[in-house]
Amino acid sequence: MRFLFGGLAAIALVIGGFFIIRAQQQDDDLASIAAPPPEPVDTALPIADPGTMRGPAPPEATEMTREERRFARYDRNGDRIITREELLASRTKAFKALDKDGNNLLTFEEWAVATSDRFATADADGNGRLSAQEFATTKPKRPVARCKC
């Protein structure tokens, strides 16, 4: 019995090996088949002749007066009305810079320190007095108008 099972096992292994080798040969045959070359890609730009067609005219920008530009800077939401919050919003950054302890109260000491620091920065020669040129450096900077294009 042992010999019979051993012989059958050997025959099964030979048949299995045959199928494995045959499958590998088929894979090699499929791999050797070349894919068709890709079609050439047309990279030329399309040509269009609009003829007499014309696009719409660009919108005309109206020249705003200086006061209208100033109004537009404060009118944050663009509703053509300035609320108290919109008017004070531009001052919030400056106030917070002066309010050193962050309690939303500006004490005389906080204001005095800021003013003294500003004076000391402007007094280039350190003589305790501001000349006309030194005083000119304390002029507030004008906001830069930004184009909302």
C-alpha positions as CSV (number, residue, x, y, z in Angstrom):
1,M,0.0,0.0,0.0
2,R,2.8,2.3,0.9
3,F,4.3,1.9,-2.6
4,L,1.0,2.5,-4.3
5,F,0.4,5.8,-2.4
6,G,4.0,6.8,-3.0
7,G,3.6,6.2,-6.7
8,L,0.4,8.1,-6.9
9,A,1.9,11.0,-5.0
10,A,4.9,11.1,-7.5
11,I,2.5,11.1,-10.4
12,A,0.5,13.9,-8.8
13,L,3.7,16.0,-8.3
14,V,4.7,15.4,-12.0
15,I,1.3,16.5,-13.3
16,G,1.3,19.5,-10.9
17,G,4.8,20.6,-12.1
18,F,3.6,20.2,-15.7
19,F,0.7,22.6,-15.1
20,I,2.9,25.1,-13.3
21,I,5.5,25.2,-16.1
22,R,2.7,25.5,-18.7
23,A,1.2,28.5,-16.8
24,Q,4.6,30.3,-16.7
25,Q,5.0,29.7,-20.4
26,Q,1.6,31.3,-21.1
27,D,2.5,34.3,-18.9
28,D,5.7,34.7,-20.9
29,D,3.8,34.5,-24.2
30,L,1.4,37.2,-23.1
31,A,4.2,39.5,-21.9
32,S,6.0,39.1,-25.2
33,I,3.0,40.5,-27.1
34,A,3.8,44.2,-27.7
35,A,1.2,46.8,-26.9
36,P,0.3,49.0,-29.8
37,P,2.2,52.3,-29.9
38,P,0.4,55.3,-28.3
39,E,-1.3,57.6,-30.7
40,P,0.6,60.9,-31.2
41,V,-0.7,63.8,-29.1
42,D,-1.5,67.0,-31.0
43,T,0.2,69.8,-29.1
44,A,-0.7,72.6,-31.5
45,L,-2.9,75.4,-30.2
46,P,-6.4,75.5,-31.6
47,I,-7.0,78.2,-34.2
48,A,-10.1,80.3,-33.8
49,D,-11.2,83.2,-35.9
50,P,-13.7,85.4,-34.1
51,G,-14.4,87.4,-37.2
52,T,-16.3,90.5,-36.3
53,M,-17.4,89.3,-32.9
54,R,-16.5,91.6,-30.0
55,G,-16.6,91.0,-26.2
56,P,-18.5,93.2,-23.8
57,A,-16.9,96.5,-22.9
58,P,-15.0,96.6,-19.7
59,P,-16.8,98.3,-16.8
60,E,-15.8,101.9,-16.2
61,A,-14.3,102.8,-12.9
62,T,-15.6,106.0,-11.3
63,E,-13.0,108.2,-9.7
64,M,-13.8,108.4,-6.0
65,T,-13.2,111.6,-4.1
66,R,-10.8,111.7,-1.2
67,E,-13.8,111.8,1.2
68,E,-15.5,108.9,-0.6
69,R,-12.3,106.8,-0.2
70,R,-12.1,107.7,3.5
71,F,-15.8,106.7,3.9
72,A,-15.2,103.4,2.1
73,R,-12.3,102.6,4.5
74,Y,-14.5,102.9,7.5
75,D,-17.6,101.2,5.9
76,R,-16.3,97.6,6.5
77,N,-19.3,95.7,5.3
78,G,-20.0,98.0,2.3
79,D,-23.6,98.8,3.2
80,R,-22.9,102.6,2.7
81,I,-23.6,103.2,6.4
82,I,-20.9,103.5,9.1
83,T,-21.9,102.1,12.4
84,R,-20.2,103.0,15.7
85,E,-18.4,99.6,15.7
86,E,-17.0,100.2,12.2
87,L,-15.8,103.7,13.2
88,L,-14.1,102.5,16.3
89,A,-12.6,99.3,14.7
90,S,-9.8,101.4,13.2
91,R,-8.8,102.6,16.6
92,T,-8.8,99.2,18.3
93,K,-5.2,98.2,17.3
94,A,-3.8,101.5,18.5
95,F,-5.7,101.3,21.8
96,K,-4.5,97.7,22.4
97,A,-0.9,98.8,21.8
98,L,-1.3,101.4,24.5
99,D,-3.2,99.2,27.0
100,K,-0.1,97.3,28.3
101,D,-1.9,95.3,31.1
102,G,-4.8,94.3,28.8
103,N,-7.6,95.3,31.0
104,N,-9.3,97.5,28.4
105,L,-8.7,100.5,30.5
106,L,-6.1,103.1,29.5
107,T,-4.6,104.6,32.6
108,F,-2.6,107.8,32.6
109,E,0.6,105.9,33.3
110,E,0.1,103.7,30.3
111,W,-0.5,106.7,28.1
112,A,2.4,108.6,29.6
113,V,4.9,105.7,29.1
114,A,3.8,105.4,25.4
115,T,4.1,109.2,24.9
116,S,7.5,109.3,26.6
117,D,8.8,106.4,24.5
118,R,7.5,108.2,21.4
119,F,9.3,111.4,22.4
120,A,12.5,109.5,23.2
121,T,12.4,107.8,19.8
122,A,11.9,111.1,18.0
123,D,14.6,112.9,20.0
124,A,17.5,111.7,17.8
125,D,20.2,113.8,19.4
126,G,19.0,113.1,22.9
127,N,19.0,116.7,24.1
128,G,15.4,116.6,25.5
129,R,14.0,118.9,22.8
130,L,12.5,118.2,19.4
131,S,13.7,120.2,16.4
132,A,11.4,120.7,13.4
133,Q,13.0,117.7,11.6
134,E,12.7,115.5,14.7
135,F,9.1,116.6,15.3
136,A,8.3,115.7,11.7
137,T,9.1,112.1,12.5
138,T,6.2,111.9,14.9
139,K,3.7,112.6,12.1
140,P,1.1,109.8,12.0
141,K,1.5,107.5,9.0
142,R,-1.3,107.8,6.5
143,P,-3.0,104.5,5.6
144,V,-2.1,103.1,2.3
145,A,-5.1,102.8,0.0
146,R,-5.5,99.2,-1.3
147,C,-7.0,98.5,-4.6
148,K,-10.0,96.1,-4.3
149,C,-9.6,94.8,-7.8
